[in-house]
Amino acid sequence: MWQRNNGQAEDDLQFRFTAYLVSAVKRRRKDYLIQLYKRNSIESAVEAVYESEPSSEEV
């Protein structure tokens, strides 16, 4: 069955692609921020351990 292209199908496809792209970017941004938060919390925990241990100069 052939239908005349009135441009609406292309607009619908573009809207769907744009929505997909926006959701993918939001998801990746969220994953990046979670990863960054985890990395920073681990680094601060490691720094706290090193600061609490006596150094060889103090012993």
PDB file of N, CA, C, O and CB in Angstrom:
ATOM      1  N   MET A   1       0.846  -1.175   0.000  1.00  0.00           N
ATOM      2  CA  MET A   1       0.000   0.000   0.000  1.00  0.00           C
ATOM      3  C   MET A   1       0.888   1.234   0.000  1.00  0.00           C
ATOM      4  O   MET A   1       1.778   1.377   0.839  1.00  0.00           O
ATOM      5  CB  MET A   1      -0.961   0.000   1.216  1.00  0.00           C
ATOM      6  N   TRP A   2       0.639   2.103  -0.933  1.00  0.00           N
ATOM      7  CA  TRP A   2       1.459   3.296  -1.083  1.00  0.00           C
ATOM      8  C   TRP A   2       0.714   4.502  -0.544  1.00  0.00           C
ATOM      9  O   TRP A   2      -0.472   4.683  -0.820  1.00  0.00           O
ATOM     10  CB  TRP A   2       1.849   3.513  -2.553  1.00  0.00           C
ATOM     11  N   GLN A   3       1.419   5.334   0.232  1.00  0.00           N
ATOM     12  CA  GLN A   3       0.813   6.561   0.740  1.00  0.00           C
ATOM     13  C   GLN A   3       1.677   7.729   0.325  1.00  0.00           C
ATOM     14  O   GLN A   3       2.900   7.629   0.231  1.00  0.00           O
ATOM     15  CB  GLN A   3       0.645   6.516   2.282  1.00  0.00           C
ATOM     16  N   ARG A   4       1.022   8.812   0.087  1.00  0.00           N
ATOM     17  CA  ARG A   4       1.744  10.019  -0.285  1.00  0.00           C
ATOM     18  C   ARG A   4       2.472  10.570   0.940  1.00  0.00           C
ATOM     19  O   ARG A   4       1.924  10.581   2.043  1.00  0.00           O
ATOM     20  CB  ARG A   4       0.778  11.080  -0.878  1.00  0.00           C
ATOM     21  N   ASN A   5       3.692  11.019   0.742  1.00  0.00           N
ATOM     22  CA  ASN A   5       4.495  11.572   1.832  1.00  0.00           C
ATOM     23  C   ASN A   5       4.097  13.027   2.048  1.00  0.00           C
ATOM     24  O   ASN A   5       4.357  13.889   1.208  1.00  0.00           O
ATOM     25  CB  ASN A   5       6.021  11.454   1.527  1.00  0.00           C
ATOM     26  N   ASN A   6       3.468  13.279   3.177  1.00  0.00           N
ATOM     27  CA  ASN A   6       3.089  14.653   3.485  1.00  0.00           C
ATOM     28  C   ASN A   6       4.073  15.303   4.464  1.00  0.00           C
ATOM     29  O   ASN A   6       3.848  16.426   4.917  1.00  0.00           O
ATOM     30  CB  ASN A   6       1.676  14.688   4.061  1.00  0.00           C
ATOM     31  N   GLY A   7       5.150  14.605   4.786  1.00  0.00           N
ATOM     32  CA  GLY A   7       6.161  15.159   5.679  1.00  0.00           C
ATOM     33  C   GLY A   7       5.915  14.863   7.140  1.00  0.00           C
ATOM     34  O   GLY A   7       6.806  15.055   7.967  1.00  0.00           O
ATOM     35  N   GLN A   8       4.729  14.399   7.473  1.00  0.00           N
ATOM     36  CA  GLN A   8       4.414  14.154   8.874  1.00  0.00           C
ATOM     37  C   GLN A   8       5.166  12.939   9.406  1.00  0.00           C
ATOM     38  O   GLN A   8       5.595  12.940  10.559  1.00  0.00           O
ATOM     39  CB  GLN A   8       2.912  13.960   9.052  1.00  0.00           C
ATOM     40  N   ALA A   9       5.331  11.915   8.595  1.00  0.00           N
ATOM     41  CA  ALA A   9       6.048  10.723   9.036  1.00  0.00           C
ATOM     42  C   ALA A   9       7.501  11.066   9.353  1.00  0.00           C
ATOM     43  O   ALA A   9       8.067  10.557  10.321  1.00  0.00           O
ATOM     44  CB  ALA A   9       5.978   9.619   7.963  1.00  0.00           C
ATOM     45  N   GLU A  10       8.096  11.919   8.548  1.00  0.00           N
ATOM     46  CA  GLU A  10       9.474  12.327   8.807  1.00  0.00           C
ATOM     47  C   GLU A  10       9.569  13.120  10.102  1.00  0.00           C
ATOM     48  O   GLU A  10      10.524  12.963  10.863  1.00  0.00           O
ATOM     49  CB  GLU A  10      10.018  13.154   7.640  1.00  0.00           C
ATOM     50  N   ASP A  11       8.576  13.976  10.352  1.00  0.00           N
ATOM     51  CA  ASP A  11       8.565  14.739  11.598  1.00  0.00           C
ATOM     52  C   ASP A  11       8.422  13.810  12.795  1.00  0.00           C
ATOM     53  O   ASP A  11       9.100  13.986  13.807  1.00  0.00           O
ATOM     54  CB  ASP A  11       7.429  15.770  11.589  1.00  0.00           C
ATOM     55  N   ASP A  12       7.534  12.815  12.679  1.00  0.00           N
ATOM     56  CA  ASP A  12       7.357  11.856  13.767  1.00  0.00           C
ATOM     57  C   ASP A  12       8.649  11.103  14.036  1.00  0.00           C
ATOM     58  O   ASP A  12       9.028  10.901  15.189  1.00  0.00           O
ATOM     59  CB  ASP A  12       6.231  10.871  13.441  1.00  0.00           C
ATOM     60  N   LEU A  13       9.321  10.690  12.976  1.00  0.00           N
ATOM     61  CA  LEU A  13      10.584   9.980  13.127  1.00  0.00           C
ATOM     62  C   LEU A  13      11.627  10.880  13.777  1.00  0.00           C
ATOM     63  O   LEU A  13      12.377  10.436  14.646  1.00  0.00           O
ATOM     64  CB  LEU A  13      11.086   9.475  11.768  1.00  0.00           C
ATOM     65  N   GLN A  14      11.677  12.130  13.364  1.00  0.00           N
ATOM     66  CA  GLN A  14      12.628  13.064  13.949  1.00  0.00           C
ATOM     67  C   GLN A  14      12.322  13.293  15.426  1.00  0.00           C
ATOM     68  O   GLN A  14      13.242  13.354  16.242  1.00  0.00           O
ATOM     69  CB  GLN A  14      12.608  14.394  13.188  1.00  0.00           C
ATOM     70  N   PHE A  15      11.048  13.421  15.783  1.00  0.00           N
ATOM     71  CA  PHE A  15      10.671  13.611  17.182  1.00  0.00           C
ATOM     72  C   PHE A  15      11.046  12.392  18.020  1.00  0.00           C
ATOM     73  O   PHE A  15      11.533  12.530  19.143  1.00  0.00           O
ATOM     74  CB  PHE A  15       9.167  13.887  17.297  1.00  0.00           C
ATOM     75  N   ARG A  16      10.819  11.205  17.473  1.00  0.00           N
ATOM     76  CA  ARG A  16      11.180   9.984  18.204  1.00  0.00           C
ATOM     77  C   ARG A  16      12.685   9.901  18.392  1.00  0.00           C
ATOM     78  O   ARG A  16      13.160   9.555  19.474  1.00  0.00           O
ATOM     79  CB  ARG A  16      10.670   8.734  17.465  1.00  0.00           C
ATOM     80  N   PHE A  17      13.443  10.216  17.340  1.00  0.00           N
ATOM     81  CA  PHE A  17      14.896  10.174  17.447  1.00  0.00           C
ATOM     82  C   PHE A  17      15.399  11.203  18.449  1.00  0.00           C
ATOM     83  O   PHE A  17      16.288  10.910  19.248  1.00  0.00           O
ATOM     84  CB  PHE A  17      15.539  10.412  16.082  1.00  0.00           C
ATOM     85  N   THR A  18      14.835  12.406  18.412  1.00  0.00           N
ATOM     86  CA  THR A  18      15.238  13.450  19.350  1.00  0.00           C
ATOM     87  C   THR A  18      14.931  13.030  20.779  1.00  0.00           C
ATOM     88  O   THR A  18      15.753  13.243  21.670  1.00  0.00           O
ATOM     89  CB  THR A  18      14.535  14.775  19.021  1.00  0.00           C
ATOM     90  N   ALA A  19      13.770  12.441  21.015  1.00  0.00           N
ATOM     91  CA  ALA A  19      13.419  11.967  22.355  1.00  0.00           C
ATOM     92  C   ALA A  19      14.376  10.871  22.804  1.00  0.00           C
ATOM     93  O   ALA A  19      14.793  10.847  23.962  1.00  0.00           O
ATOM     94  CB  ALA A  19      11.970  11.452  22.384  1.00  0.00           C
ATOM     95  N   TYR A  20      14.726   9.960  21.892  1.00  0.00           N
ATOM     96  CA  TYR A  20      15.685   8.902  22.204  1.00  0.00           C
ATOM     97  C   TYR A  20      17.040   9.496  22.553  1.00  0.00           C
ATOM     98  O   TYR A  20      17.671   9.086  23.527  1.00  0.00           O
ATOM     99  CB  TYR A  20      15.820   7.928  21.024  1.00  0.00           C
ATOM    100  N   LEU A  21      17.485  10.455  21.766  1.00  0.00           N
ATOM    101  CA  LEU A  21      18.780  11.075  21.992  1.00  0.00           C
ATOM    102  C   LEU A  21      18.815  11.817  23.324  1.00  0.00           C
ATOM    103  O   LEU A  21      19.799  11.720  24.058  1.00  0.00           O
ATOM    104  CB  LEU A  21      19.115  12.026  20.853  1.00  0.00           C
ATOM    105  N   VAL A  22      17.764  12.551  23.642  1.00  0.00           N
ATOM    106  CA  VAL A  22      17.695  13.288  24.910  1.00  0.00           C
ATOM    107  C   VAL A  22      17.732  12.316  26.079  1.00  0.00           C
ATOM    108  O   VAL A  22      18.448  12.550  27.053  1.00  0.00           O
ATOM    109  CB  VAL A  22      16.416  14.158  24.974  1.00  0.00           C
ATOM    110  N   SER A  23      16.972  11.230  25.997  1.00  0.00           N
ATOM    111  CA  SER A  23      16.964  10.269  27.103  1.00  0.00           C
ATOM    112  C   SER A  23      18.316   9.579  27.233  1.00  0.00           C
ATOM    113  O   SER A  23      18.756   9.309  28.350  1.00  0.00           O
ATOM    114  CB  SER A  23      15.857   9.226  26.901  1.00  0.00           C
ATOM    115  N   ALA A  24      18.985   9.286  26.124  1.00  0.00           N
ATOM    116  CA  ALA A  24      20.303   8.658  26.183  1.00  0.00           C
ATOM    117  C   ALA A  24      21.327   9.591  26.818  1.00  0.00           C
ATOM    118  O   ALA A  24      22.157   9.147  27.611  1.00  0.00           O
ATOM    119  CB  ALA A  24      20.763   8.248  24.781  1.00  0.00           C
ATOM    120  N   VAL A  25      21.279  10.865  26.483  1.00  0.00           N
ATOM    121  CA  VAL A  25      22.213  11.835  27.059  1.00  0.00           C
ATOM    122  C   VAL A  25      21.947  12.000  28.552  1.00  0.00           C
ATOM    123  O   VAL A  25      22.888  12.065  29.342  1.00  0.00           O
ATOM    124  CB  VAL A  25      22.100  13.197  26.339  1.00  0.00           C
ATOM    125  N   LYS A  26      20.680  12.069  28.944  1.00  0.00           N
ATOM    126  CA  LYS A  26      20.346  12.190  30.372  1.00  0.00           C
ATOM    127  C   LYS A  26      20.828  10.970  31.145  1.00  0.00           C
ATOM    128  O   LYS A  26      21.388  11.098  32.234  1.00  0.00           O
ATOM    129  CB  LYS A  26      18.827  12.365  30.562  1.00  0.00           C
ATOM    130  N   ARG A  27      20.607   9.780  30.574  1.00  0.00           N
ATOM    131  CA  ARG A  27      21.031   8.548  31.237  1.00  0.00           C
ATOM    132  C   ARG A  27      22.548   8.504  31.378  1.00  0.00           C
ATOM    133  O   ARG A  27      23.059   8.127  32.432  1.00  0.00           O
ATOM    134  CB  ARG A  27      20.536   7.322  30.460  1.00  0.00           C
ATOM    135  N   ARG A  28      23.269   8.882  30.336  1.00  0.00           N
ATOM    136  CA  ARG A  28      24.734   8.863  30.385  1.00  0.00           C
ATOM    137  C   ARG A  28      25.253   9.900  31.375  1.00  0.00           C
ATOM    138  O   ARG A  28      26.222   9.641  32.089  1.00  0.00           O
ATOM    139  CB  ARG A  28      25.326   9.121  28.987  1.00  0.00           C
ATOM    140  N   ARG A  29      24.624  11.068  31.426  1.00  0.00           N
ATOM    141  CA  ARG A  29      25.024  12.114  32.371  1.00  0.00           C
ATOM    142  C   ARG A  29      24.821  11.636  33.805  1.00  0.00           C
ATOM    143  O   ARG A  29      25.674  11.848  34.666  1.00  0.00           O
ATOM    144  CB  ARG A  29      24.226  13.413  32.120  1.00  0.00           C
ATOM    145  N   LYS A  30      23.676  10.985  34.053  1.00  0.00           N
ATOM    146  CA  LYS A  30      23.389  10.453  35.386  1.00  0.00           C
ATOM    147  C   LYS A  30      24.429   9.404  35.765  1.00  0.00           C
ATOM    148  O   LYS A  30      24.946   9.428  36.882  1.00  0.00           O
ATOM    149  CB  LYS A  30      21.967   9.848  35.440  1.00  0.00           C
ATOM    150  N   ASP A  31      24.745   8.482  34.852  1.00  0.00           N
ATOM    151  CA  ASP A  31      25.741   7.451  35.122  1.00  0.00           C
ATOM    152  C   ASP A  31      27.109   8.067  35.385  1.00  0.00           C
ATOM    153  O   ASP A  31      27.835   7.611  36.268  1.00  0.00           O
ATOM    154  CB  ASP A  31      25.822   6.470  33.954  1.00  0.00           C
ATOM    155  N   TYR A  32      27.466   9.099  34.624  1.00  0.00           N
ATOM    156  CA  TYR A  32      28.749   9.768  34.812  1.00  0.00           C
ATOM    157  C   TYR A  32      28.820  10.434  36.181  1.00  0.00           C
ATOM    158  O   TYR A  32      29.834  10.326  36.871  1.00  0.00           O
ATOM    159  CB  TYR A  32      28.979  10.804  33.707  1.00  0.00           C
ATOM    160  N   LEU A  33      27.754  11.120  36.578  1.00  0.00           N
ATOM    161  CA  LEU A  33      27.760  11.799  37.872  1.00  0.00           C
ATOM    162  C   LEU A  33      27.812  10.803  39.027  1.00  0.00           C
ATOM    163  O   LEU A  33      28.472  11.058  40.034  1.00  0.00           O
ATOM    164  CB  LEU A  33      26.528  12.688  38.007  1.00  0.00           C
ATOM    165  N   ILE A  34      27.123   9.671  38.890  1.00  0.00           N
ATOM    166  CA  ILE A  34      27.197   8.634  39.924  1.00  0.00           C
ATOM    167  C   ILE A  34      28.610   8.087  40.013  1.00  0.00           C
ATOM    168  O   ILE A  34      29.136   7.898  41.110  1.00  0.00           O
ATOM    169  CB  ILE A  34      26.199   7.495  39.633  1.00  0.00           C
ATOM    170  N   GLN A  35      29.224   7.831  38.873  1.00  0.00           N
ATOM    171  CA  GLN A  35      30.594   7.324  38.844  1.00  0.00           C
ATOM    172  C   GLN A  35      31.553   8.334  39.466  1.00  0.00           C
ATOM    173  O   GLN A  35      32.447   7.953  40.222  1.00  0.00           O
ATOM    174  CB  GLN A  35      31.019   7.003  37.402  1.00  0.00           C
ATOM    175  N   LEU A  36      31.379   9.596  39.161  1.00  0.00           N
ATOM    176  CA  LEU A  36      32.228  10.645  39.714  1.00  0.00           C
ATOM    177  C   LEU A  36      32.051  10.744  41.225  1.00  0.00           C
ATOM    178  O   LEU A  36      33.029  10.894  41.957  1.00  0.00           O
ATOM    179  CB  LEU A  36      31.915  11.992  39.053  1.00  0.00           C
ATOM    180  N   TYR A  37      30.809  10.660  41.693  1.00  0.00           N
ATOM    181  CA  TYR A  37      30.532  10.711  43.125  1.00  0.00           C
ATOM    182  C   TYR A  37      31.191   9.536  43.842  1.00  0.00           C
ATOM    183  O   TYR A  37      31.803   9.716  44.895  1.00  0.00           O
ATOM    184  CB  TYR A  37      29.016  10.710  43.381  1.00  0.00           C
ATOM    185  N   LYS A  38      31.069   8.328  43.273  1.00  0.00           N
ATOM    186  CA  LYS A  38      31.690   7.151  43.888  1.00  0.00           C
ATOM    187  C   LYS A  38      33.203   7.304  43.936  1.00  0.00           C
ATOM    188  O   LYS A  38      33.831   6.985  44.945  1.00  0.00           O
ATOM    189  CB  LYS A  38      31.312   5.874  43.119  1.00  0.00           C
ATOM    190  N   ARG A  39      33.789   7.791  42.846  1.00  0.00           N
ATOM    191  CA  ARG A  39      35.239   7.955  42.797  1.00  0.00           C
ATOM    192  C   ARG A  39      35.704   8.963  43.844  1.00  0.00           C
ATOM    193  O   ARG A  39      36.696   8.727  44.534  1.00  0.00           O
ATOM    194  CB  ARG A  39      35.681   8.401  41.395  1.00  0.00           C
ATOM    195  N   ASN A  40      34.997  10.079  43.963  1.00  0.00           N
ATOM    196  CA  ASN A  40      35.377  11.097  44.938  1.00  0.00           C
ATOM    197  C   ASN A  40      35.195  10.605  46.363  1.00  0.00           C
ATOM    198  O   ASN A  40      36.008  10.937  47.227  1.00  0.00           O
ATOM    199  CB  ASN A  40      34.566  12.358  44.723  1.00  0.00           C
ATOM    200  N   SER A  41      34.160   9.828  46.638  1.00  0.00           N
ATOM    201  CA  SER A  41      33.954   9.330  47.993  1.00  0.00           C
ATOM    202  C   SER A  41      35.018   8.303  48.352  1.00  0.00           C
ATOM    203  O   SER A  41      35.452   8.242  49.503  1.00  0.00           O
ATOM    204  CB  SER A  41      32.554   8.720  48.137  1.00  0.00           C
ATOM    205  N   ILE A  42      35.446   7.492  47.384  1.00  0.00           N
ATOM    206  CA  ILE A  42      36.515   6.526  47.650  1.00  0.00           C
ATOM    207  C   ILE A  42      37.827   7.259  47.897  1.00  0.00           C
ATOM    208  O   ILE A  42      38.566   6.915  48.819  1.00  0.00           O
ATOM    209  CB  ILE A  42      36.665   5.532  46.473  1.00  0.00           C
ATOM    210  N   GLU A  43      38.121   8.268  47.077  1.00  0.00           N
ATOM    211  CA  GLU A  43      39.359   9.019  47.258  1.00  0.00           C
ATOM    212  C   GLU A  43      39.385   9.721  48.607  1.00  0.00           C
ATOM    213  O   GLU A  43      40.427   9.745  49.261  1.00  0.00           O
ATOM    214  CB  GLU A  43      39.531  10.037  46.137  1.00  0.00           C
ATOM    215  N   SER A  44      38.276  10.287  49.037  1.00  0.00           N
ATOM    216  CA  SER A  44      38.263  10.975  50.324  1.00  0.00           C
ATOM    217  C   SER A  44      38.395   9.973  51.464  1.00  0.00           C
ATOM    218  O   SER A  44      38.987  10.295  52.494  1.00  0.00           O
ATOM    219  CB  SER A  44      36.976  11.801  50.484  1.00  0.00           C
ATOM    220  N   ALA A  45      37.853   8.759  51.304  1.00  0.00           N
ATOM    221  CA  ALA A  45      38.005   7.732  52.335  1.00  0.00           C
ATOM    222  C   ALA A  45      39.460   7.287  52.425  1.00  0.00           C
ATOM    223  O   ALA A  45      39.971   7.064  53.522  1.00  0.00           O
ATOM    224  CB  ALA A  45      37.090   6.523  52.043  1.00  0.00           C
ATOM    225  N   VAL A  46      40.120   7.157  51.300  1.00  0.00           N
ATOM    226  CA  VAL A  46      41.530   6.759  51.293  1.00  0.00           C
ATOM    227  C   VAL A  46      42.382   7.856  51.920  1.00  0.00           C
ATOM    228  O   VAL A  46      43.303   7.560  52.681  1.00  0.00           O
ATOM    229  CB  VAL A  46      42.012   6.459  49.852  1.00  0.00           C
ATOM    230  N   GLU A  47      42.091   9.106  51.614  1.00  0.00           N
ATOM    231  CA  GLU A  47      42.837  10.209  52.216  1.00  0.00           C
ATOM    232  C   GLU A  47      42.645  10.232  53.724  1.00  0.00           C
ATOM    233  O   GLU A  47      43.590  10.527  54.456  1.00  0.00           O
ATOM    234  CB  GLU A  47      42.403  11.545  51.610  1.00  0.00           C
ATOM    235  N   ALA A  48      41.454   9.931  54.202  1.00  0.00           N
ATOM    236  CA  ALA A  48      41.194   9.917  55.637  1.00  0.00           C
ATOM    237  C   ALA A  48      41.990   8.814  56.313  1.00  0.00           C
ATOM    238  O   ALA A  48      42.474   9.000  57.429  1.00  0.00           O
ATOM    239  CB  ALA A  48      39.700   9.739  55.913  1.00  0.00           C
ATOM    240  N   VAL A  49      42.133   7.671  55.659  1.00  0.00           N
ATOM    241  CA  VAL A  49      42.913   6.571  56.225  1.00  0.00           C
ATOM    242  C   VAL A  49      44.378   6.966  56.293  1.00  0.00           C
ATOM    243  O   VAL A  49      45.030   6.729  57.310  1.00  0.00           O
ATOM    244  CB  VAL A  49      42.739   5.281  55.391  1.00  0.00           C
ATOM    245  N   TYR A  50      44.905   7.560  55.239  1.00  0.00           N
ATOM    246  CA  TYR A  50      46.303   7.964  55.243  1.00  0.00           C
ATOM    247  C   TYR A  50      46.574   9.053  56.273  1.00  0.00           C
ATOM    248  O   TYR A  50      47.644   9.069  56.882  1.00  0.00           O
ATOM    249  CB  TYR A  50      46.711   8.444  53.864  1.00  0.00           C
ATOM    250  N   GLU A  51      45.640   9.947  56.476  1.00  0.00           N
ATOM    251  CA  GLU A  51      45.835  11.016  57.444  1.00  0.00           C
ATOM    252  C   GLU A  51      45.754  10.501  58.872  1.00  0.00           C
ATOM    253  O   GLU A  51      46.383  11.076  59.760  1.00  0.00           O
ATOM    254  CB  GLU A  51      44.809  12.109  57.230  1.00  0.00           C
ATOM    255  N   SER A  52      45.005   9.441  59.119  1.00  0.00           N
ATOM    256  CA  SER A  52      44.845   8.940  60.477  1.00  0.00           C
ATOM    257  C   SER A  52      45.983   8.015  60.888  1.00  0.00           C
ATOM    258  O   SER A  52      46.220   7.838  62.083  1.00  0.00           O
ATOM    259  CB  SER A  52      43.527   8.218  60.607  1.00  0.00           C
ATOM    260  N   GLU A  53      46.692   7.420  59.932  1.00  0.00           N
ATOM    261  CA  GLU A  53      47.815   6.549  60.271  1.00  0.00           C
ATOM    262  C   GLU A  53      49.036   7.398  60.603  1.00  0.00           C
ATOM    263  O   GLU A  53      49.295   8.397  59.931  1.00  0.00           O
ATOM    264  CB  GLU A  53      48.128   5.572  59.109  1.00  0.00           C
ATOM    265  N   PRO A  54      49.792   7.010  61.634  1.00  0.00           N
ATOM    266  CA  PRO A  54      51.013   7.766  61.944  1.00  0.00           C
ATOM    267  C   PRO A  54      52.073   7.518  60.871  1.00  0.00           C
ATOM    268  O   PRO A  54      52.224   6.401  60.376  1.00  0.00           O
ATOM    269  CB  PRO A  54      51.561   7.375  63.343  1.00  0.00           C
ATOM    270  N   SER A  55      52.776   8.542  60.534  1.00  0.00           N
ATOM    271  CA  SER A  55      53.823   8.388  59.530  1.00  0.00           C
ATOM    272  C   SER A  55      55.072   7.829  60.191  1.00  0.00           C
ATOM    273  O   SER A  55      55.171   7.792  61.417  1.00  0.00           O
ATOM    274  CB  SER A  55      54.128   9.737  58.832  1.00  0.00           C
ATOM    275  N   SER A  56      56.018   7.398  59.382  1.00  0.00           N
ATOM    276  CA  SER A  56      57.248   6.814  59.919  1.00  0.00           C
ATOM    277  C   SER A  56      58.094   7.873  60.620  1.00  0.00           C
ATOM    278  O   SER A  56      58.914   7.535  61.474  1.00  0.00           O
ATOM    279  CB  SER A  56      58.059   6.146  58.798  1.00  0.00           C
ATOM    280  N   GLU A  57      57.911   9.140  60.277  1.00  0.00           N
ATOM    281  CA  GLU A  57      58.665  10.209  60.920  1.00  0.00           C
ATOM    282  C   GLU A  57      58.161  10.477  62.334  1.00  0.00           C
ATOM    283  O   GLU A  57      58.936  10.896  63.193  1.00  0.00           O
ATOM    284  CB  GLU A  57      58.584  11.481  60.089  1.00  0.00           C
ATOM    285  N   GLU A  58      56.870  10.239  62.588  1.00  0.00           N
ATOM    286  CA  GLU A  58      56.299  10.515  63.893  1.00  0.00           C
ATOM    287  C   GLU A  58      56.585   9.405  64.886  1.00  0.00           C
ATOM    288  O   GLU A  58      56.529   9.643  66.093  1.00  0.00           O
ATOM    289  CB  GLU A  58      54.817  10.725  63.773  1.00  0.00           C
ATOM    290  N   VAL A  59      56.887   8.204  64.425  1.00  0.00           N
ATOM    291  CA  VAL A  59      57.076   7.059  65.325  1.00  0.00           C
ATOM    292  C   VAL A  59      58.426   7.058  65.924  1.00  0.00           C
ATOM    293  O   VAL A  59      58.755   6.166  66.706  1.00  0.00           O
ATOM    294  CB  VAL A  59      56.851   5.766  64.612  1.00  0.00           C
TER     295      VAL A  59
END
